[in-house]
């Protein structure tokens, strides 16, 4: 909500991902030309998380819009990922990751809003 001009969704899929974890993925092109993938899944495995962050190393945490995310950096240093793990039943783990500038990664994460499922 409220991303502004220049954000272009380029991919949306709902399919099994790493270790057959059913994953909803959207990919966004940012105003500066970078890419950010947003992945959501329930009942994730450590392998799913590791692959989703491009086997990056944990590098502390960040707080964006009142939400705390684990921060990962890929070995090449060119990809930063934020992970918010599920904390209860019927919740999903969220991964936002990409080669975009970290300020744009923060902007995308700050714009996320909960959606109420249709009945």
Secondary structure, DSSP 8 states (H G I E B T S, - for coil): ----TT-EEEEEEEEE-GGG-EEEEEEEE-TTS-EEEEEEESS--HHHHHHHTTT-EEEEEEEETTEEEEEEE-TTSS-EEEEE---STT--EEEEEESS-HHHHHHHHHT--------
